Amino acid sequence: MRLDVADQRADPGSVLNLVRDLIALRRAEPDLHAGGYTTLAAPDGAWVWRRGGGHVVALNLSDAPVVVDDIRGSVAISAARTRDGERVDGHLELPAWDGVVIAT
């Protein structure tokens, strides 16, 4: 497998495109680059916080899946890109080493 920029540009699921899309989302959403930061309850191995009033970021930094409760909205962007646009109604299941940004 080649991991040069030309190959990653052509792959919508590449790390390069994920980073570019995260930067674009941050630029488009004021509460992702300014505003308050509030840590939310999370299971062991996860880190969850709210930026401003409109977005929640949830990261699973462990080798095991986790469930984060009391989150509602839609996935603005996911690390795996397979969940983009998915609705979250109350609890969020995160596989190992995954992360999402949720528009609330």
Solvent accessible surface area in square Angstrom, and as a share of the most:
residue,aa,sasa,rsa
1,M,211,0.94
2,R,168,0.61
3,L,125,0.62
4,D,54,0.28
5,V,78,0.45
6,A,67,0.52
7,D,51,0.26
8,Q,35,0.15
9,R,143,0.52
10,A,86,0.67
11,D,67,0.35
12,P,111,0.70
13,G,50,0.48
14,S,9,0.06
15,V,103,0.59
16,L,39,0.19
17,N,27,0.14
18,L,29,0.14
19,V,68,0.39
20,R,111,0.40
21,D,55,0.29
22,L,67,0.33
23,I,80,0.41
24,A,57,0.44
25,L,32,0.16
26,R,127,0.46
27,R,189,0.69
28,A,72,0.56
29,E,57,0.26
30,P,91,0.57
31,D,26,0.14
32,L,19,0.09
33,H,82,0.37
34,A,56,0.43
35,G,57,0.55
36,G,50,0.48
37,Y,107,0.41
38,T,77,0.45
39,T,85,0.50
40,L,48,0.24
41,A,96,0.74
42,A,43,0.33
43,P,47,0.30
44,D,139,0.72
45,G,34,0.32
46,A,19,0.14
47,W,111,0.39
48,V,1,0.01
49,W,31,0.11
50,R,69,0.25
51,R,49,0.18
52,G,30,0.29
53,G,63,0.60
54,G,24,0.23
55,H,9,0.04
56,V,1,0.00
57,V,16,0.09
58,A,0,0.00
59,L,48,0.24
60,N,1,0.01
61,L,93,0.46
62,S,25,0.16
63,D,122,0.63
64,A,54,0.42
65,P,104,0.66
66,V,16,0.09
67,V,72,0.41
68,V,1,0.01
69,D,93,0.48
70,D,117,0.61
71,I,4,0.02
72,R,145,0.53
73,G,4,0.04
74,S,34,0.22
75,V,3,0.02
76,A,40,0.31
77,I,6,0.03
78,S,1,0.01
79,A,46,0.36
80,A,58,0.45
81,R,56,0.21
82,T,120,0.70
83,R,37,0.14
84,D,55,0.28
85,G,59,0.56
86,E,67,0.30
87,R,147,0.54
88,V,4,0.03
89,D,97,0.50
90,G,14,0.13
91,H,95,0.42
92,L,1,0.01
93,E,101,0.45
94,L,1,0.01
95,P,69,0.44
96,A,38,0.29
97,W,155,0.54
98,D,15,0.08
99,G,7,0.07
100,V,3,0.02
101,V,14,0.08
102,I,0,0.00
103,A,36,0.28
104,T,75,0.44
